[in-house]
């Protein structure tokens, strides 16, 4: 039997479905998720790539290789070729950052599922309704114009609303950023929004949140705050209305010690 026809091992099947969930994977993200060495993670990814289950791309020098589902991996996950994640110079850095954040969230919250934008788009299309996206406007025929988060964090069991997670590496146009923040503040399909922002984005994001009066819905933290062993907020109950929705206190001390964290803590 050729490698492309051989059934994935259980470990490979888990890797494929995780890749399908978040869109793209890196060796350091997989090492975080499985609590192993980067060398071991690289070996697992390389083996899956040799079998045609994953495709390896490295469009940016100095950045880690990015792995997405290959043709055999797409078939194994029951996905059509149209669901393939495209990797380019323009989005490679963001895919790497999202993979790292997704792995840290998955490790910190094992009773939750982490989904990427591609998976959310697929689920919303299958459901025929908005699940965790913000409506930023209406089209010419009244259809909703959606902004989807980079990641979604939701409980595996129970009826708690999910948390939208935005990974911001570059500054958006001020009007566009404020429009998105307003849309998140209006959204009732999520428990709240966690923005993880790179240093160049923090000031612009703070202004946009203030302009949109979205402090009750959005928590903004430095991208560095989400270390695998230091989650920026703790699990707990569901969404509550008003400025204090969430209600629980943030984790004291360390990178995640931020007074705004109380508005996210306990929502997921």
N, C-alpha and C positions, 0 to 999 in steps of 0.2 A: 504493500500500500504506500503511495507517495505521501510525503510529508503534508501536502496541502489537503489530502483526503483523510488523514488520520484524525480521529476524534481528539479534541483537546483534553488534557489531563484535568482533574478537578481544580488544581491550582490555576491552570491556564484559563479554565472556564470562569473562575471567579475574577481573574484579571480582565478578561474580555468584557464581562458585564460591568465591572467598575469603569473600564475605559468607555464603554457605551454610555454609562451614566454621566460621566463628567466631560467626555469629549476627547481629551488628550491627556497623556501620562508622561512623566519624566522619571528617571531612575531615582532621584532624591525624593520625589513625592511617593513613589512606591515603597522606598525604604522606610519613610515615615509611617506609611499606612501599615506595613507589615512588621514594623519594628525590627528591621534587619539592616545589614550593611548596604551601602550604595553598590559595592561590588556584586553582592548577591542579587540585588535588584536589577542591575545591568544584565547579569547573566540570564535572569528570568525573562527580561524583555527581549534580549537577543535571541533566545530560544524560540519565543513566540513569533518573532520577526522571521526567523529562518523557516518556520512552518507556514508562513503566509498569513498568520493570524493577526499580526500587527504590521504596520508600515512605519519605518524609521525615517525621520526627516530632521535635518539640522540646517535651517536657513540662516541662522545667525551665528557668526563666529564668537566664541567666548560664552555662548549659552548652551545649556545641555540639549541633547537630542530629544526630540519630541516623538512620541509614539501614538499613532491613531489606529483604529481598526483597519486591517487589511481586508482583501476580498473574502478570504476564508473566515476571518473573524466576523465580518458582516453577516455572512451566511449562518455562522454558528449562533449569532445573536438574533437571527430572524429579521435582519434589517435589509432594506433595498439599497442599492448603490447610491441612490439619491440622498441617503442619510450620511454619506461620508463627510468627515470634517476636513475642511480645506486649511492647509497651513501655508503661510506666506511670510515674507520679511515683515509685513505690516502687522500681523497678528501674533507672531511667534512669541514675543516677550510676554504678551498678555496671557497666552495659553499656558506658558510656563508658570507664571504667577498664580493663575487660577488652579492649576494642578497642585501646587504647593499648599494653597489655602484649603482646597478640597480635602487633601490628605490629612492636614492638621485638624480640620473639623471632624472628619470621619473617625480619627483616632481619639479625639477628645470626647465625642458624643457617639459611642457605639450603638446606642439605642435609637439613632437617627439615620436617615438616608440623606445623602448629598447628591444633588442633580445639577448638571450644567445646563447652559442655555439651549443646546441642541435637544437634550432629552426633554426639557420643559416644553419646547416648541412642539415636539412630537406628541407628548401627552395631551397638550391643549388641543392639538388638531384632532386627536382620537376622541377626546371628550366633547369636542364641539363647543367649548366654553373656556373662559379665562380661569386659570387655576392659581397662578402666582405672578401675574404680570400687572404692570401699571398702565392704565389707559391715559395716553398723553393727548388724545384728540380724537376727531372723527373724520373719516374719509368722505369722499363726495357722495357716497350712497349711505352714509350714516354708520358705516362699519367702524368698529373701534380700532384706533391706531395704537399698537401696543409697544411698550418698552419692557423687555424681559431682563431680569437680573442675570448676572454672570453665574451665580450659583443659588441653589435653594436648599435650605436645611429644614427637614421636617421629621417628625416622629414616625417610627415604623408602625406604631400602634397608637390608638387613641384618635381623638378628633381635634387636637390642637392645630391651630393655623401654622403654616410654615413661616420661616424667616427668609427674606430675600437678602442675598449677600452680593455686594458690588465691590469689585476690585478695580480701583482707579489708579492708573499709572500716569496718565497724561491729562492735561487740563482741557476740558470741553469748553465750548463757547459759553459765556456766562448765562445768556438767555436760555440756551438748551439745557444747561445743568439745573437752573432754577425751575424750568418746566418739568423736568424729571422729578425733582424733589417735591414739587406740588402734587404731581400725579401719585407719588408714593404716599404722601400725606393723606390723600383721598382714598387710597386703596383699602378695601375691607376684605381682601382675599388673603392677606398676610398678617402676621402678628407684629411685624416691624421690619426695619431695614438696618443692616449693618454695613456701613461703608468702611472699607480698608483702603486707605489712601497713601500713596507714595508722597514723600516730602513736598515735591513741587505742586501737588494738588491740594494740600491740606487747607491753605488759606482760601482758595477759590471755593472749595467745597463748604467751608464754614460760612462764607458769605451767602452761598446759594441756599443753604439750609435756613439761615436767618431770613432771607428775602421771601422764602416760601412758607415761613412760619411752620416749619416741619420738625421742630425739636422733639415733639412728642412721638413722632413716628420713626425718626432716623437717629442712629448712633454713628458717629464718625470716630474712628480710631486709626492710628498710624498702621501701615501695613506690617510693620515690625512687631506690632502688639500680639499677633497671633503666632506664638511659638507652640510647637507640638505639645509641650508639657505645661503650657500656661494659657489655657483657653481664656478669652477676654470676657466671657459671661458664662453663667451656670444654668443648667436645665431646671425646669420647674413647671409651673402652671401655664395656662393659656393666656390669650389676649384679654385685656380689660380696657374699657374706654377711658378717655380723658388723658390729661398730661402725664399721669403717672402710670400708664398701662404697662403691665409687666411687674412692677412693684418690688421685686426682690433686689437686694443689694448686690453690687458688683464684687468681684473677687478682690480682696484687699491685697495691696502690695504688688510689686512686679510690674511688667509691661502692660498688663491688662487692667491696672488700677486707674480707672477713669470714671469720674462722677456721672457721665452720661450713660455708662454701662447699665445703670439701674433700669433704664427704659427698655432694654433688650432682655435683661436677665429674666429667666423663667418663662419667656414667651414660647420658645420652641417646644 
